[in-house]
Amino acid sequence: MGKIIFYEDRNFQGRSYECSSDCSDMSTYLSRCNSCRVESGCFVVYDRPNFMGNQFFMRRGEYADYMRMGMSDGIRSCRMVPQYRGSYRMRIYERENFGGQMHELTDDCDSFMDRYRISDCQSCHVMDGHWLMYEQPHFRGRMIYFRPGEYRSFRDMGYSNARFSSVRRIMDLC
């Protein structure tokens, strides 16, 4: 099981809330959340409630200031990434609703353009494993977390102007 402790203020100050599962709205427990400590496992934190907005993948460690993580307005929700040791399989699609070119991945891809000659990915189907998809090649820029399921439109998920260009498997021992 994972364990993360959230703090109202930067540098682990103020009231705290300990969490070992998904939390869709931190305001239920804290008035704000500006730092956290991951004691075990891996988590994805979001700057909006209900697992929306900018995301940040967190491994075991200390995160003293949400601004350094690229969060715009503190941490508002979090999702625990479960341990996974099986195979990985994902289909990416050039357009929404599984349209355009389709490519099946079983490993990391640092550039959709270089490998598949597509400049963007707008929908995907994750069959196995947990993945992080990035706006820029070589796993840079904003990211989005995917667990098994169908994702018909990244725009409907709040990524209307984003173009995703690379993806990698979450293989950490979370």
Disulfide bonds with the S-S distance in Angstrom:
Cys42-Cys174 2.30
